[in-house]
Amino acid sequence: MKLGFRAIQYGVILISLFMVGCASSVTRVNTWEGTPAGAEDPAVLKAPGEIQVLRVNGQSMTNFLIDDLALDYGLLPGENEVVFTYKTIWAKSGVVRNGESKVHIVESAPQVVRFDATAGSVYEFEYPVPESRQEAEALMVDFSADIVTAGGQTIASSSAWDGRSTVARARTPVPATSADSRAAGGDTLEQMKALWAEASEEEKRTFLRWAFE
C-alpha cells in the first residue's frame, strides 16, 4: 500500500511537470525531450492551419482538439525531418441530405521534408493556394510544399513519405547513477525526470497505468 501511494505521488509529479511544460509553450510545440544542446536557441517552423504536422524526427506530434490550428514548432539546430499533410475544406453546393457532410475535404498523402535548421531562424511552409475544390483536387495529384526562410529563400521541398524516418528525435542523455547513490537516495526527482525524458511513449503509458493501479 505504501509503495502504491509513493507511485501515485511520483505519477502526479510527472503529470504536473508535463502540464506546466505544455502551458508554457501553448503556441510553440517543442520537438525534443529534456534539454539537449541547442534547445536554448531553437529554430521555429511556422505551420498554418492547412498544414498538419504528423511527425518530427520520427516522433509523433500532439494531436490537438481544434482542427486547422496554426502552430509554431521549435526545431533544434541541424538536420530535421518533418512529416505532414495538407488539407483544405470546401463547402458543398446544393441540397445536403440528412447525415451527409456539408463540406468536401481535400487532403494530401503524407509528405516529408528534410532540411538543416539554423539556431534562431524562422521557417515557413510555401505552397500553391487553390481557388476552388477542383483546383485543390488537381493539386493533390503531385502535391509538394517548400520550406522557406523569413527572407523568402527556398531551402527544401517536400516529397511523398515512404513511412520511414531517417532522423532520430533528440533527447537529453540519462545521467549515470551508481547503486550507492541510489541507495543513499540521491536526487530522486531529477533522476525520474531524466528517465521520463528517455522513455518511449509506450513506456510512459505503461508507467502511468502502473502508477495509478
Phi and psi in degrees as a GROMACS rama.xvg file:
@    title "Ramachandran Plot"
@    xaxis  label "Phi"
@    yaxis  label "Psi"
@TYPE xy
-63.9762  -42.2621  LYS-2
-62.6912  -41.2955  LEU-3
-62.5656  -40.0337  GLY-4
-64.6222  -41.2027  PHE-5
-66.4562  -38.5315  ARG-6
-61.0586  -40.4101  ALA-7
-64.0933  -40.463  ILE-8
-59.2683  -47.896  GLN-9
-63.4193  -39.0223  TYR-10
-62.5674  -42.5754  GLY-11
-63.4241  -40.9521  VAL-12
-61.1452  -46.25  ILE-13
-63.9545  -43.0554  LEU-14
-63.7298  -40.2501  ILE-15
-62.589  -43.1426  SER-16
-61.8549  -40.8636  LEU-17
-64.2241  -43.5732  PHE-18
-66.6158  -38.9104  MET-19
-63.3097  -41.3719  VAL-20
-62.1709  -40.6711  GLY-21
-65.9363  -42.1082  CYS-22
-65.4728  -28.5611  ALA-23
-82.4111  -8.41376  SER-24
-138.274  52.8215  SER-25
-62.3448  -41.1651  VAL-26
-90.8737  -12.5748  THR-27
-126.412  126.009  ARG-28
-100.157  113.269  VAL-29
-77.8331  140.008  ASN-30
-106.726  25.1858  THR-31
-132.669  172.122  TRP-32
-117.855  140.675  GLU-33
74.5984  -144.339  GLY-34
-132.085  67.5877  THR-35
-70.4293  168.157  PRO-36
-58.0713  135.306  ALA-37
95.547  -10.5388  GLY-38
-69.2636  -20.9684  ALA-39
-75.1789  -18.8752  GLU-40
-142.694  69.7855  ASP-41
-78.0908  163.548  PRO-42
-82.4941  165.183  ALA-43
-129.038  129.109  VAL-44
-109.018  118.437  LEU-45
-89.1162  124.265  LYS-46
-115.076  117.029  ALA-47
-72.3183  176.016  PRO-48
-61.7956  -26.6053  GLY-49
-75.3248  -16.6621  GLU-50
-103.826  123.893  ILE-51
-109.735  112.187  GLN-52
-78.8264  121.911  VAL-53
-94.0829  -43.1049  LEU-54
-146.206  146.669  ARG-55
-131.389  120.233  VAL-56
54.4023  41.6786  ASN-57
84.4115  -4.0155  GLY-58
-107.65  130.306  GLN-59
-64.2563  139.801  SER-60
-90.6707  160.341  MET-61
-63.2173  136.716  THR-62
-89.9147  114.931  ASN-63
-86.8886  151.385  PHE-64
-71.3596  -22.0772  LEU-65
-98.3858  121.152  ILE-66
-72.9766  161.292  ASP-67
56.5921  40.2025  ASP-68
-96.5803  120.597  LEU-69
-73.4831  130.926  ALA-70
-136.524  153.855  LEU-71
-104.677  139.22  ASP-72
-116.616  123.505  TYR-73
-78.3502  128.123  GLY-74
-119.264  137.571  LEU-75
-71.2904  146.136  LEU-76
-57.3948  144.147  PRO-77
111.803  -163.009  GLY-78
-70.6035  134.374  GLU-79
-134.784  146.922  ASN-80
-123.194  123.074  GLU-81
-120.7  124.561  VAL-82
-107.933  133.096  VAL-83
-153.362  167.077  PHE-84
-125.871  158.501  THR-85
-114.977  131.247  TYR-86
-137.958  135.129  LYS-87
-126.785  154.835  THR-88
-124.46  131.545  ILE-89
-127.746  133.984  TRP-90
-69.4761  141.277  ALA-91
-79.787  142.956  LYS-92
-96.2863  155.97  SER-93
85.2776  -167.194  GLY-94
-78.9234  134.87  VAL-95
-111.108  122.963  VAL-96
-70.8166  158.878  ARG-97
-58.5603  132.267  ASN-98
85.0992  -10.6492  GLY-99
-86.883  141.66  GLU-100
-62.2884  142.501  SER-101
-88.4997  1.32433  LYS-102
-134.676  157.505  VAL-103
-99.9726  132.82  HIS-104
-108.812  123.39  ILE-105
-113.658  117.291  VAL-106
-134.041  141.404  GLU-107
-80.4336  162.459  SER-108
-70.6424  159.218  ALA-109
-55.1811  134.858  PRO-110
-113.774  153.941  GLN-111
-130.282  140.985  VAL-112
-137.905  136.087  VAL-113
-122.939  134.159  ARG-114
-158.217  159.45  PHE-115
-90.2454  120.604  ASP-116
-93.9105  142.227  ALA-117
-102.202  137.269  THR-118
-52.1956  132.403  ALA-119
79.0987  -4.17649  GLY-120
-85.3059  156.864  SER-121
-116.582  132.794  VAL-122
-124.636  154.441  TYR-123
-137.499  159.19  GLU-124
-84.1734  142.431  PHE-125
-134.712  131.633  GLU-126
-158.735  160.956  TYR-127
-63.1019  141.818  PRO-128
-106.464  111.64  VAL-129
-71.9058  150.868  PRO-130
-94.8157  -13.8832  GLU-131
-151.07  169.061  SER-132
-62.7993  -38.5012  ARG-133
-62.6211  -40.3052  GLN-134
-66.1157  -39.2639  GLU-135
-63.3599  -43.6997  ALA-136
-64.3699  -39.1359  GLU-137
-65.8424  -34.8372  ALA-138
-65.4425  -30.3836  LEU-139
-70.7995  -18.4619  MET-140
-59.496  -40.7217  VAL-141
-140.504  52.7632  ASP-142
-68.9951  142.21  PHE-143
-155.53  141.082  SER-144
-119.958  149.887  ALA-145
-100.722  154.566  ASP-146
-104.805  123.854  ILE-147
-122.931  153.587  VAL-148
-80.1657  173.721  THR-149
-61.6118  -24.9624  ALA-150
-87.6224  2.19397  GLY-151
91.0365  7.20137  GLY-152
-82.1826  128.704  GLN-153
-79.4932  125.788  THR-154
-114.01  -14.8812  ILE-155
-164.191  155.919  ALA-156
-128.805  145.401  SER-157
-83.8178  162.966  SER-158
-144.54  171.4  SER-159
-61.0292  136.998  ALA-160
-88.2946  134.09  TRP-161
-92.4858  7.13504  ASP-162
89.495  0.855163  GLY-163
-116.633  138.504  ARG-164
-103.64  138.521  SER-165
-110.903  -6.08516  THR-166
-118.548  127.255  VAL-167
-89.5799  147.174  ALA-168
-69.5389  137.991  ARG-169
-76.1205  140.227  ALA-170
-137.12  152.662  ARG-171
-72.914  128.023  THR-172
-59.8056  142.967  PRO-173
-75.2535  125.205  VAL-174
-65.4197  142.242  PRO-175
-69.4466  134.951  ALA-176
-130.72  136.65  THR-177
-87.5824  162.683  SER-178
-62.4494  -34.9059  ALA-179
-64.8732  -42.1483  ASP-180
-68.7249  -35.5299  SER-181
-67.779  -38.8524  ARG-182
-65.6903  -33.4257  ALA-183
-78.546  -7.00569  ALA-184
106.721  -52.4341  GLY-185
57.496  -159.78  GLY-186
-96.6716  86.2752  ASP-187
-60.0024  -42.3752  THR-188
-63.1559  -43.4362  LEU-189
-64.4651  -38.8127  GLU-190
-62.9037  -42.5285  GLN-191
-67.1391  -38.1051  MET-192
-62.759  -41.5575  LYS-193
-65.9283  -43.0003  ALA-194
-64.6517  -38.4853  LEU-195
-62.3962  -40.7002  TRP-196
-65.3674  -31.121  ALA-197
-84.8608  -20.2519  GLU-198
-70.7413  149.63  ALA-199
-77.3398  168.639  SER-200
-61.2273  -39.5694  GLU-201
-66.4742  -39.7825  GLU-202
-64.3159  -37.8091  GLU-203
-64.5569  -44.0327  LYS-204
-63.3572  -41.1873  ARG-205
-62.6774  -42.1634  THR-206
-62.7422  -45.8236  PHE-207
-65.25  -36.6896  LEU-208
-62.9595  -42.7363  ARG-209
-65.6319  -42.3576  TRP-210
-63.0889  -33.0182  ALA-211
-105.58  12.4619  PHE-212
